[in-house]
Amino acid sequence: MIIKSEYPKRVFYGAVFLAIGGGILSLFYYAYLMPLHVDEGGFWFNYTNKSFRHRFIFNPMNPNHTLTIYLAKISLWMFGNNGIGLRFPVIAFGIFSAGALYFFVKRATNSSLTAILATTLLFLNPLFVHYSHELRGYPTYFLFVVFCYFCLHRLLEKSGRNLNWVLLLLLFFACYVSNLAAPIFFSAFLSTIWILKILGKFSPLRSRLLEFENIRFRSLLIFSVIAAAFFAFIMFYVDRAILPNQLKVMASQSNFLAVPDLFSAFLGFHYLDDPTSLLYAYPTLIWSLSLASFLFGWWCFFKNKHWAAPVFLCLFILNSLFYISLGTHIPLRSSIYLMPFMLMFQAYGIKTLGEIVSKRIFPSAVRERYGYLLLAGIIFCYFFLFASGKYRNFEPDSGNPFELTKTYLEENTGPNDLIISTLYDTVGGFYLGELIRGKVANTYNSGKIENIYYLTPKTGENKIKFQMAFPMSQSLGLLPLDKFEPVITFENSGIRPSQIHIFKRKMNVDALIHLNHQALVIPPYFGNHNKTCERRTDGQGLRISCQNSQLACANQELTLPGVAENDLQFVLFHHQNDRGTKAVSFAALKSLAQKQSLPKNQGVVPIPEVYMVNPLVNNIQDLDTFREKVDLMDISLQKMGGGNNTIFCMVGKLFEDNSLIKGVTVFNFDF
């Protein structure tokens, strides 16, 4: 059978288009379908949702991926609170990385075919593709690292020296804002240049390191000093609030798995460092082909005295020593700066091995054509295994339980239905926070609760647990779940399992009492240690000044008929803080028949039996101390203890004339 000369090339480029095009489409597909990881939810909760200045204060989570975290502000505005909205910057940088890798490999090897194969392998790499549809900074980091290697290539070619040193410093900074692990790369990268520069002067390897003679000692020294001083200033002064969290990590054990995992995870086999994170791993046979191609490709570069071979070897050795000797568990993915070289060697190895096989099997007249078909077959094999295996492992037919829950609630809940959630706050708040807060606001304004919907990821619960407002370390199950009707369950049992159970309880409760700002301004108020508070009306609200007090109570008792001792109350507290306070706030009604000394002679907040409902979801804006005019609708669950001799109190950082208190709505019910 005679194959036309153009046909094999078309098949090959068709396979390339399928792998790259399919890879790009899969980024959007899995970004939407895959629920947020708790880390992604944490990045959104602690940084994306807050002002940029919030980055420079101490937080429980480091802003490890600053650039993508804050670019997500724009994409969330464009696409909304869904997986694509949060992850679009990562997707974009993943796509840009393909172009950068092609450009670098083509210049480094003078081979378009090798560059095309390397780019194709990038979109067939499970680790890179995964972190290109999850909100982290690794694709961004990868992109700027490739540009760093291109600058090195130009320095070794003795072209644009001064400009490339300047660009290299800027790229170092870009790497740092992409990923806080970048100083590891800086250290290994500069150390590699120094080592190879010195070895090129004094060792028998000089013939293999001739290009490094084009790098001047003086320029390298000046650059190293400036870079070290600049990043010492950034890390130990600008980002000094981040260091405590980094030092905590130092107590962990060394990551010995990182050395073999560089060849395992980076070439598509099992991710030893984090086995449950990736959605797919290639079979052993395919990974063996990848490993053999990579090793053979590196050997060819070394044999041909190409600068990339000793650079990668030195980077690999320094990187391995870092993981082994530092005494800290740094995740393997922080070494993604090795991947551009690994992909280049793997691509070159596949191409060269394909040429060897073609030379031995096919006659010279058709060798090139069958060589293209062989490469196309390899790409088709990788793509089919990767695409089908990942799809099967993820179980996408079950959908994203959070998105399905959101759609269900939007279509089936009324404006006066409350939603109570014990989903992980950062993830549940991302998908459902706006909906939950909207229902609370509607209920406050209408004075009616028609239904309560309860969302939980757990099975076998007996009661809905709530966190106590005081003391905050305790939680208690108050609402029996057998009074709720199970409505629907959304579950994905794939390799990244998640499930949400929805329960419903019909209420039809009208407000027991509504206190607007005109009613709240009438009684006098006292604070901790019986301090007298000053009050004044400010537009549509009340302002209270109470000498650093944590609470303000009305010095006037109320009588609320029809309230039994065991009744429960939802209390909705509407106020607007001038700035975020980063403090729990709530309003409470308490019968003095249960607590005669409440709370005039206390220096703390002693109001018992008050429980916060969705506190982080409801108060998320208040956690940003740089946000202005924070409008809040706090909701709490309490036991008033009867309706006689009732005192009204408010708790929080509200009483230094920094909050506009607008009103309180109370719902009483017997559960």
C-alpha positions in Angstrom: 0.0 0.0 0.0 1.4 3.4 -1.1 0.8 6.3 1.3 0.8 9.7 -0.1 3.6 11.9 1.2 1.3 14.5 2.8 -1.1 12.1 4.4 1.1 11.0 7.4 1.9 14.6 8.2 -1.8 15.5 8.2 -2.5 12.5 10.5 0.3 13.6 12.8 -0.9 17.2 13.0 -4.4 16.0 13.5 -3.2 14.0 16.5 -1.4 17.1 17.8 -4.5 19.2 17.3 -6.7 16.6 19.1 -4.3 16.4 22.1 -3.8 20.1 22.5 -7.4 21.1 21.6 -8.9 18.4 23.7 -6.6 19.3 26.6 -7.7 23.0 26.4 -11.4 22.0 26.3 -10.9 19.6 29.2 -9.5 22.5 31.4 -12.9 24.3 31.1 -14.8 21.1 31.4 -13.2 19.9 34.6 -12.8 23.4 36.1 -16.6 23.6 36.1 -17.5 20.1 37.1 -14.8 19.5 39.8 -15.8 21.0 43.2 -13.4 23.3 44.8 -10.6 21.7 46.9 -10.6 23.0 50.5 -7.3 24.8 49.7 -9.0 26.6 46.8 -11.9 27.5 49.0 -9.4 28.8 51.6 -7.6 31.0 49.0 -10.9 32.4 47.9 -12.1 32.9 51.4 -8.9 34.5 52.8 -7.7 36.4 49.8 -9.8 36.6 46.6 -12.8 37.7 48.5 -10.9 40.4 50.4 -9.0 43.5 49.5 -5.4 43.3 48.3 -4.1 44.9 51.5 -5.4 41.9 53.4 -2.6 39.9 51.8 0.1 41.6 54.0 -1.4 40.8 57.4 -1.1 37.5 59.3 -3.6 34.9 58.1 -4.1 31.2 58.8 -3.3 30.4 55.2 -0.4 31.7 53.1 -1.2 33.5 49.8 0.9 30.8 48.0 -0.5 31.7 44.6 -0.9 35.5 44.8 -1.2 36.4 41.1 -3.9 33.8 40.2 -5.7 34.4 43.5 -6.2 38.1 42.8 -6.7 37.8 39.0 -9.7 35.6 40.0 -11.4 38.7 41.2 -11.8 39.8 37.6 -12.8 36.4 36.3 -15.4 35.9 39.1 -16.9 39.3 38.1 -17.0 38.0 34.5 -18.2 34.4 35.0 -19.8 34.4 38.4 -19.1 32.2 41.4 -18.5 28.9 39.7 -15.5 26.7 38.9 -14.6 28.5 35.7 -15.1 31.9 37.3 -12.5 31.1 40.0 -10.1 29.1 37.9 -10.1 31.0 34.7 -6.7 32.7 35.4 -5.1 29.3 35.9 -6.7 28.0 32.7 -5.4 31.0 30.8 -1.8 30.7 32.1 -1.9 26.9 31.4 -2.7 27.7 27.7 -0.1 30.5 27.6 2.5 28.0 29.0 2.1 25.9 25.9 3.1 28.7 23.6 6.0 29.6 25.8 7.2 26.0 25.9 7.0 25.7 22.1 9.0 28.9 21.7 11.7 27.9 24.2 12.1 24.3 22.9 12.2 25.4 19.3 15.0 28.0 20.0 16.9 25.5 22.3 16.8 22.6 19.8 16.3 24.3 16.4 13.6 21.7 15.8 10.0 22.6 15.3 9.0 18.9 15.5 10.6 18.6 19.0 8.9 21.8 20.1 5.5 20.5 18.8 5.9 17.2 20.6 6.9 18.9 23.9 3.9 21.2 23.7 1.7 18.2 23.0 3.1 16.2 25.9 2.4 19.2 28.2 -1.3 18.8 27.6 -0.9 15.0 28.1 0.8 15.5 31.5 -1.7 14.6 34.3 0.0 16.8 36.9 0.3 19.9 34.8 -3.2 19.6 33.3 -4.7 19.0 36.8 -3.1 22.1 38.2 -4.2 24.1 35.2 -7.9 23.6 36.2 -7.4 24.1 40.0 -6.8 27.5 41.6 -3.1 27.4 42.3 -0.1 29.1 40.8 1.8 26.3 39.2 1.0 26.9 35.5 1.8 30.6 36.1 5.0 29.7 37.8 5.8 27.2 34.9 5.2 30.0 32.3 7.6 32.5 33.9 10.2 29.7 34.6 10.2 28.9 30.9 10.9 32.6 30.2 13.7 32.5 32.7 15.3 29.6 30.8 14.9 31.5 27.5 16.8 34.4 29.1 19.5 32.0 30.1 19.6 30.6 26.6 20.1 34.2 25.2 22.8 34.9 27.8 24.6 31.7 26.7 24.3 32.9 23.1 25.9 36.2 24.2 22.9 38.2 22.9 21.2 41.2 24.7 23.2 40.7 27.9 22.1 43.7 29.9 18.5 43.5 28.8 18.3 39.8 29.7 19.7 40.3 33.2 17.0 42.9 33.8 14.3 40.7 32.3 15.6 37.8 34.5 15.1 39.9 37.7 11.6 40.9 36.6 10.8 37.2 35.8 12.1 36.2 39.2 9.6 38.6 40.8 6.9 37.2 38.5 7.7 33.7 39.7 7.5 34.8 43.3 4.1 36.3 43.0 3.0 33.2 41.2 4.2 30.8 43.9 5.9 31.5 47.2 8.1 28.5 46.7 9.9 30.4 43.9 13.0 31.2 46.1 13.8 27.5 45.9 14.1 28.0 42.1 16.1 31.2 42.4 18.6 29.5 44.7 18.9 26.4 42.5 19.0 28.4 39.3 21.7 30.8 40.3 23.7 28.1 42.0 23.6 26.1 38.8 24.9 29.0 36.8 27.7 29.6 39.3 28.7 25.9 39.5 28.7 25.4 35.7 30.5 28.6 35.2 33.3 27.6 37.6 33.5 24.0 36.3 33.8 25.4 32.8 37.0 27.1 33.9 38.8 24.4 35.9 37.4 21.0 35.0 37.8 18.4 32.2 34.1 19.2 31.4 35.1 22.5 29.9 34.4 21.3 26.4 30.8 20.6 27.4 30.3 24.0 29.1 31.8 26.4 26.5 28.6 28.4 26.3 29.0 29.5 30.0 32.1 31.4 29.0 29.7 34.0 27.5 28.4 34.8 31.0 30.6 37.3 32.7 31.6 36.8 36.3 31.1 40.5 37.0 27.6 40.5 35.6 26.6 37.3 37.4 28.0 38.6 40.7 26.1 41.9 40.4 22.9 40.2 39.4 23.2 37.6 42.3 23.8 40.4 44.9 20.9 42.5 43.6 18.5 39.5 43.4 19.5 38.3 46.9 19.0 41.7 48.5 15.8 42.4 46.7 14.1 39.1 47.7 15.5 39.3 51.2 13.7 42.6 51.5 10.5 41.2 50.0 10.4 38.0 52.1 11.6 39.4 55.4 10.0 42.8 55.3 7.1 43.1 52.8 5.9 39.5 53.5 7.1 39.3 57.1 3.5 38.4 58.2 3.7 35.2 56.1 6.9 33.9 57.6 5.3 32.4 60.8 3.2 30.1 58.7 6.2 29.0 56.7 8.2 28.4 59.9 5.5 26.1 61.1 6.0 23.9 58.1 9.7 23.6 59.0 8.9 21.3 61.8 7.8 18.6 59.4 10.0 15.8 58.2 12.1 15.8 55.1 10.4 14.9 51.8 12.5 11.9 50.8 9.7 10.8 48.4 10.4 13.9 46.2 13.4 12.4 44.5 11.7 9.3 42.9 8.5 11.3 42.6 10.1 13.8 40.2 10.2 10.9 37.7 6.9 9.4 38.8 4.5 12.3 39.1 6.2 14.6 36.5 6.1 11.8 33.9 2.5 10.9 34.5 2.7 8.0 36.9 1.5 7.9 40.6 1.9 11.1 42.5 3.6 9.7 45.6 3.6 13.0 47.5 -0.2 13.5 47.2 -1.8 10.3 45.9 -5.4 11.4 46.0 -5.1 14.8 44.3 -4.7 13.8 40.6 -7.6 12.4 38.6 -5.5 10.0 36.5 -2.2 8.1 36.3 -0.8 6.4 33.2 -0.3 2.6 33.2 3.1 1.3 34.1 3.9 0.4 30.5 3.1 3.9 29.2 5.0 5.5 32.1 8.0 3.3 31.3 7.9 4.6 27.7 7.9 8.2 29.0 10.7 7.5 31.4 12.8 5.8 28.7 12.2 8.6 26.3 13.2 11.2 28.9 16.4 9.4 29.8 17.3 8.8 26.2 16.6 12.4 25.3 18.8 13.7 28.2 21.6 11.3 27.1 21.4 12.6 23.5 21.6 16.2 24.8 24.6 15.3 27.0 26.3 13.4 24.2 25.8 16.4 21.8 27.2 18.7 24.4 24.0 20.8 24.7 23.9 23.2 27.6 20.5 22.0 28.7 21.8 18.6 29.8 24.3 19.8 32.5 21.8 22.6 33.6 19.1 20.0 34.2 21.5 17.6 36.0 22.7 20.3 38.3 19.2 21.6 39.0 18.1 18.1 39.8 20.9 17.4 42.2 20.5 20.7 44.0 16.8 20.2 44.2 17.1 16.7 45.6 19.6 17.9 48.2 17.2 20.6 49.2 14.3 18.1 49.7 16.5 15.6 51.6 18.6 17.9 53.8 16.3 20.8 54.7 14.2 18.9 57.2 10.9 20.2 55.8 8.1 18.7 53.8 7.9 21.0 50.8 5.3 19.7 48.3 6.8 18.1 45.1 4.8 20.4 42.8 7.0 23.3 44.0 9.7 21.8 41.7 7.7 22.3 38.6 10.6 24.4 37.3 12.2 21.1 36.3 9.3 20.1 34.1 10.2 22.2 31.0 13.5 20.4 30.6 11.9 17.0 31.3 9.3 17.6 28.6 11.9 18.8 26.1 14.1 15.7 26.8 11.0 13.4 26.6 9.9 14.9 23.3 13.4 14.7 21.8 13.7 11.1 23.1 10.4 10.0 21.5 11.3 11.7 18.2 14.7 10.1 18.1 13.6 6.7 19.1 10.8 6.9 16.5 13.5 7.7 13.9 15.6 4.7 15.0 12.6 2.4 14.8 11.6 3.7 11.4 15.1 3.3 10.1 15.3 -0.3 11.1 11.8 -1.3 9.9 10.9 0.8 6.9 12.8 1.4 3.6 14.4 4.9 3.2 11.8 6.0 0.6 8.9 5.8 3.1 10.8 6.1 6.4 9.8 9.7 7.1 6.1 9.1 6.3 5.9 6.1 8.6 7.8 8.0 11.2 5.0 10.6 11.3 2.4 7.9 11.6 4.4 6.3 14.4 4.5 9.6 16.3 0.8 10.1 15.6 0.0 6.7 17.0 2.0 7.4 20.2 0.0 10.7 20.7 -3.3 9.0 20.0 -2.4 6.3 22.6 -1.5 8.9 25.2 -4.6 11.0 24.5 -7.0 8.1 24.6 -5.7 6.7 27.8 -5.5 10.1 29.5 -8.9 11.4 28.3 -10.9 8.2 28.9 -9.2 7.3 32.2 -9.6 10.7 33.7 -13.2 10.9 32.6 -13.9 7.5 34.1 -12.2 8.2 37.4 -13.9 11.5 37.9 -17.4 10.2 37.2 -18.6 13.5 35.5 -22.0 12.1 34.8 -22.9 12.7 38.5 -22.0 16.3 38.0 -20.8 18.8 40.6 -22.9 18.4 43.8 -22.4 22.0 44.8 -23.6 23.3 41.4 -26.5 20.9 41.4 -27.4 22.0 45.0 -27.3 25.6 44.0 -29.5 25.0 41.0 -32.0 23.0 43.0 -32.2 25.6 45.7 -32.6 28.5 43.2 -35.5 26.6 41.5 -37.3 25.2 44.5 -36.9 27.6 47.5 -39.1 30.6 48.1 -37.9 34.1 49.1 -38.7 33.5 52.8 -36.9 30.1 53.2 -33.9 30.0 55.5 -30.9 27.9 54.5 -28.8 26.3 57.2 -25.5 24.7 56.1 -22.9 22.6 57.8 -20.9 22.3 54.5 -17.3 23.2 54.7 -17.6 27.0 55.1 -15.1 28.1 52.5 -16.3 25.8 49.8 -20.0 25.9 50.6 -19.8 29.7 51.0 -18.2 30.0 47.6 -21.1 28.3 45.8 -24.0 29.1 48.0 -23.0 32.1 50.1 -24.8 34.7 48.0 -28.0 32.6 47.9 -27.9 32.0 51.7 -27.3 35.7 52.5 -30.1 36.7 50.1 -32.6 34.4 51.9 -31.7 35.9 55.3 -32.2 39.4 54.0 -35.6 38.5 52.5 -36.7 36.9 55.7 -35.6 39.9 57.8 -37.5 42.3 55.5 -40.7 40.2 55.2 -40.9 39.1 58.8 -41.8 35.5 57.8 -40.0 32.1 57.7 -41.9 29.6 55.5 -39.3 26.7 55.4 -35.9 25.8 56.7 -33.6 23.9 54.3 -30.6 22.1 55.9 -27.5 21.2 53.8 -25.0 18.6 55.1 -22.2 16.5 53.7 -22.7 13.9 56.4 -24.9 10.8 56.8 -26.4 9.4 59.9 -26.7 12.7 61.8 -29.3 12.9 64.6 -29.3 16.7 65.2 -28.1 19.8 63.5 -25.1 21.2 65.5 -24.5 24.9 66.0 -21.4 26.6 67.4 -22.0 28.5 70.6 -21.3 32.2 70.5 -20.0 32.0 74.1 -17.9 30.1 74.7 -17.0 29.7 71.1 -15.1 26.4 71.6 -18.3 24.5 72.1 -21.0 23.3 69.8 -24.3 21.7 70.5 -27.0 19.8 68.5 -30.2 21.7 68.9 -32.6 20.9 66.0 -33.5 17.2 65.8 -33.0 16.0 62.2 -36.0 13.6 62.4 -38.2 16.7 62.3 -36.9 17.4 58.8 -37.9 15.7 55.6 -35.0 14.3 53.4 -35.5 16.0 50.0 -32.7 15.1 47.7 -29.0 14.0 47.6 -26.4 15.0 45.1 -23.3 12.8 45.2 -20.2 12.3 43.1 -18.4 9.1 44.2 -15.5 9.4 41.8 -11.8 9.8 42.7 -12.6 13.2 44.2 -15.9 12.2 46.1 -18.3 14.7 47.5 -21.9 14.6 48.5 -24.6 17.0 49.8 -27.8 16.0 51.5 -30.8 18.4 51.5 -33.4 18.3 54.2 -36.5 20.5 54.6 -38.8 21.5 57.5 -42.0 23.5 57.0 -42.3 26.4 59.4 -44.8 29.2 58.5 -43.6 31.4 61.4 -44.2 35.1 61.6 -41.9 37.5 63.4 -42.4 37.7 67.1 -41.0 41.2 67.3 -39.3 43.7 65.0 -37.2 46.5 66.5 -36.2 49.1 63.9 -33.7 51.9 64.6 -36.5 54.2 65.9 -37.5 51.7 68.5 -33.9 50.9 69.4 -33.0 54.5 70.1 -35.6 54.9 72.9 -34.1 53.0 75.9 -30.7 53.8 77.5 -27.9 51.3 77.2 -25.2 49.9 79.5 -22.1 47.9 78.6 -19.5 45.7 80.4 -19.1 46.5 84.1 -22.3 48.5 84.0 -20.7 51.2 81.9 -23.2 53.8 80.6 -23.4 54.0 76.8 -24.1 57.1 74.6 -26.5 56.7 71.7 -27.5 58.8 68.8 -29.5 58.5 65.6 -27.6 58.7 62.4 -29.9 58.6 59.4 -31.5 55.2 59.2 -29.7 53.7 62.1 -28.5 53.9 65.7 -24.9 54.5 66.8 -23.6 53.6 70.3 -20.4 54.6 72.1 -19.7 52.5 75.1 -16.1 52.8 76.3 -14.4 49.8 74.7 -17.3 47.5 75.8 -18.0 44.2 73.9 -21.7 44.4 74.5 -24.5 46.9 74.9 -27.8 46.0 76.6 -31.0 48.0 76.8 -31.7 49.2 80.3 -35.4 48.5 79.8 -37.1 45.1 80.2 -39.6 43.7 77.7 -42.5 41.4 78.1 -43.2 39.1 75.2 -46.3 37.0 75.6 -46.6 33.5 74.1 -43.0 32.5 74.6 -42.5 29.2 76.4 -39.3 28.4 78.3 -38.2 25.7 75.9 -39.0 27.7 72.7 -36.2 28.5 70.3 -35.7 31.8 68.5 -34.0 32.9 65.3 -32.6 36.4 65.8 -31.7 38.4 62.7 -29.5 41.4 63.5 -29.0 44.1 60.8 -26.2 46.5 61.1 -23.6 48.3 58.9 -20.0 48.5 60.1 -17.9 51.4 59.0 -15.1 48.9 58.4 -14.8 45.1 58.8 -14.3 44.2 62.5 -13.2 40.6 62.1 -15.4 39.7 65.1 -18.5 37.7 65.8 -21.5 39.9 66.4 -25.1 39.0 67.3 -28.2 40.3 69.1 -30.0 38.3 71.8 -33.1 38.4 73.9 -32.8 36.9 77.4 -35.3 36.4 80.2 -33.9 37.6 83.6 -36.0 34.9 85.2 -33.2 32.5 84.1 -30.2 34.8 84.7 -30.9 37.5 87.3 -27.4 39.0 87.1 -27.3 39.3 83.3 -24.9 41.0 82.4 -24.4 44.2 84.3 -21.4 43.3 86.5 -19.5 41.1 84.1 -16.3 42.0 82.2 -16.9 39.4 79.4 -19.8 38.4 77.3 -21.8 36.0 79.5 -24.9 35.6 77.4 -25.5 31.8 77.4 -27.4 29.6 74.9 -26.7 31.7 71.8 -25.6 29.7 68.7 -24.3 31.1 65.5 -26.0 30.1 62.2 -23.7 30.0 59.1 -21.3 32.5 60.8 -18.5 32.5 58.3 -20.9 32.6 55.3 -23.0 35.4 56.8 -20.1 37.5 58.1 -17.6 36.9 55.3 -17.4 40.6 54.4 -16.8 41.6 58.0 -13.6 39.5 58.1 -12.0 42.0 55.8 -10.8 44.8 58.0 -10.1 47.0 55.0 -13.6 46.8 53.6 -15.8 49.9 54.1 -19.5 50.1 54.8 -19.9 46.4 55.5 -23.7 45.6 55.5 -24.4 42.6 57.7 -27.3 40.4 58.6 -26.2 38.3 61.5 -28.4 35.3 62.3 -28.3 33.4 65.6 -30.3 30.7 67.2 -31.1 31.0 70.9 -33.2 30.0 73.9 -34.8 33.1 75.4 -36.0 31.2 78.5 -39.6 32.7 78.5 -41.0 36.0 77.6 -41.1 37.8 80.9 -38.5 40.3 82.2 -36.7 40.1 78.9 -33.6 42.2 78.2 -32.2 43.0 74.8 -28.4 42.9 74.2 -26.1 43.3 71.2 -22.6 41.8 71.1 -19.5 42.5 69.0 -17.1 45.3 68.1 -20.0 47.7 67.5 -20.0 50.2 70.2 -17.2 52.7 69.5 -19.5 54.7 67.2 -18.2 52.5 64.4 -21.5 50.7 63.5 -24.9 51.8 62.2 -27.4 49.5 64.0 -30.5 49.3 61.8 -32.8 46.7 63.4 -33.5 43.3 64.8 -36.2 40.7 63.8 -37.0 37.8 66.2 -38.8 34.6 65.2 -40.1 32.3 68.0 -41.0 28.6 67.4 -41.4 25.3 69.2 -39.4 22.6 67.7 
